[in-house]
């Protein structure tokens, strides 16, 4: 056995990371969401009320685990939007090794659970390559999902480098957050049995509160009526509570709502119950995840590790998400740029069982951006806004009973997600290695906050930090912050007018003295123009050092060149009949490209079952047989469904089934004609009036012969996964233009 190079009392380390959550949600800090575990960690340890993230998930996670700034390690945006500029390449370089890689070499056992989202999208299939998967860059064990989000009921999961199915069905009570806690507890028990002398490093990153907001009805019902007053009232309530709890200073001011954000009074009366229920579901979802984190901590204590385990509970990898925009039952609808009305969502929801369907396996709901704004109380921003603290300031609670004396007064020092790694190294006496696995290492950008853990008066060590996400940007230095909002408000639907002509040179910069203005309530740009100029120059220097240029480079794919979105280079595929769980981003783009799917199958009498399915409950397309009838459905994010069905049953015997899809025009999202033929004869056709120009899902897949993820069609949802009763010999997919 390799000898340990660690101190004899090296602590175990648990990092809990909540997704897409703002500081105004937990009751720990004055919100309405019950977070007993977060309160427990804070009450038995200390809190940091000036901990900062990057305003986006993949960038924060990459920085948190490497100690380097997100652009410098090619993670300026989510991996699906990678491009050729160095800062935006979507792959963490080997010259910036993750902390678990180093800790493993020093003698730690390492594991990760939940959301990853730091492997290049093109590499996330069952055949790899695996060199950028968690278990090849430092973690000895991984269980979770590689994408940015997942259904909490029917996720596409991997264990180490193997695609696996959830251990039970939604009908049996499956929920992803519980599964992640169960698996982490199993890992802890195995660790205790096999390596009791080794400390562990565990990264537990639940997919909550990222959309879709999925939770069992009873959890949402706990919040019935709690949000009926709307987001404006909620912010005022939380603001006062946060002051009473001492989480924010008494001098802090509640910032105003952006005029582009609707007030609660602007929401029609007949839509308010829908909007309030979306928030009730989100709150239940968040509480449930916090409970699962508590189960994990309980097990650590039961195994005798409580006193010497350093727990860092980070509430949010960015602020709350406004990507639900006006409130949605299928969150990728907005991300595909397809306009819709709230009444469409309510009408479609009515067919699924009404408001009780929210949070269920039937929908992929996400709350109104007004709730994201409220969840980021008392700040102006939210996720995707690197310019304002609601997108970049997230609470962190730290507990280590053996070393940290509990203190109810929050630590006020500026801390950044890049600081976690150097802090861990500092505590363990590890000098950041110059070479890892033969690769010379880049310097670490973060600074240690180890002294702050035991000394509340410790000097602030992180003096300067830039922020940039999709053109929204800021620079912090020694109590001051200069901010440029950027080209778009994330809560406004559609592509902003004129964005293709946008240049960062014309953005208006704001200036704030954070040492006196906690919430960026007072813009001092006109009063101190020289200070603003100094800060802007500092941003330019930091941007040049960290490969930020071109500012807004992450917009290249989603705004300027969506045709460059990550996909495979292939134009033709030959599949066997048992293809399972091919992630949609690397599967054939059947939803908008001109294509032909040719299926050779042996058809029994009155055959039933899925021939193929792409996507999931929230959107997708599927071809299947139902009691002998050949069927096709294009599920446009639940709000519209195009169904095609033959008038006669297919006879028994070998058959060649062809599904031909042809765009009517070259416009993204335009109509499609879909034609079904059997043995050369046309048997049915129809027109899909609106198509999805992007992805149907972020984590669902292409399956052949079954539908293992969310049921694309409601017509077979109660029979899912609805395996085909015949035999599929081959499936050929070819792009036809």
C-alpha angles and dihedrals in degrees: 000000000000110000118247117246093195132106113269091247097045106155128237110244127216121183114192113192122187117201128232095352130141130210094249094069109066119079083220087079101028104285131122099248113101107235106169094161094052089047090049094052091046094045093050093043139008139293135222114212094182100054112135139205134183102260093248134069109235093042093051094047093048091049093044093055099039105034090230132115113266099241093047089059095045096255105114091134141006115306094247089067098049119144139176101277113105096240093048103042096114098226127100106230120236087238088072103055118194118249093246089059090057095039091051090054089051093053108275125135106228134202139165131199135188130002117023111166096166100099117094106263094233089061099053099092126108091262094053132173087233104194092104096043118110095256092056097049103049112305117104091198134026132179121173140058131311098211130080096260142003142196107265089218105039108020127169100239138187130197109204099314100336127096109233137180123237111272092242141009131260088252088058090052102266119168124168098225090055091046091053091051092046092051094046090051090051089051091051091052092049090047090053091050099046107025109022091151094059124083115228135226112204126184110196110183112170119200090235127137094021114103138299093066102214123172138141114268097248092060092053091044089062086073098046110149094000094114101036091112092065136232098297092057091042092056093053091049094048093044093058093044092050089055092047090052091049093238092125126028121266089240093059116117127216108243122229127253116262108251089236090062113083119237119234089248088061091062111097114248093241091057100047096085089055092049093046093049091052088059093045088055092048091051093050089048091053095046091050092054091050089052090054090052086052091054089055093051090046090056092049089054093044089055090053098253099109100103097049101038117105106213120194111187110190115191102209138359085221135348124296115299123253091185089110085068106181094008121281145202090206113036099198090061091082093042089057089055093240111150118229140162129236089240089060090055093047092047093050090045091054089062090054096052104286127259092342088069090067109105092019133114089263097072144032098221129179126180130251116278088243088072090050089054089048090047089057093055127182095021133080100232142060139185114334092025108105089170099070132046098243087073097042111027114081131166121252125192121194128196129182109150094191093059113012123076109213113252126182093202111090118239104252100199120117108254129177133200090250087066097069096078098048089046092055091047090049093052091050097043092243118153108216102259119247092208129032120182090345094307120117110237131234116235117268114252099201127080130223121263092184093119090053090062091070102019118054090191094055116136118263106253102184102074103161132033133163124208128199133162121163094333096315106116150162143176125218122200129166098326098327130098131192116196139190113193094211135217102310145030106229093218095057111095121236133015110314114251112258096011092128087063093044118126126181089227091075098048119119114239125213127203127212134181097216092184087070101019109055097183105035090254097145122053109209097181095114093043096051109028094158092053090049091051090051091051093048090052089050090052090052091052093049091045092053092048093051104041093251094140126133089049107222092024090143088069091066095093106031097042110021106025113016088161087071094062111134112278139140119280092232127111097185134038134189111203132183119228095260102060108145134187103354103172111245096235090063098034125093111287096240095159099071112000121092102256147154123218114197118192123189109195144156106239120205123204112291091000121197136184144074119304092186139339131192121192127000147253094316094054142330145108133263142181118205146150122245117191089328097315117119111231137184128186132187107198107200098199093301095287093089132021128189111202125190122187132172118242092224134044120254112249123239118270140062114328140180108218117191126191111193119193120190127176113231091214139005093250113116110252093017127143123291130205113219120196127187120203131179120200090344098310121110110239104171143353142174143162125260101216097204127020133198110254092195134026127325091213142006098224110013123100154211112271127182121207093008143029107239098170128048115337106257091199124048087210090077101024092108090051097045134175078031099191117206113260093212132056124272110208099181144346122205121192119191132175107230099198 
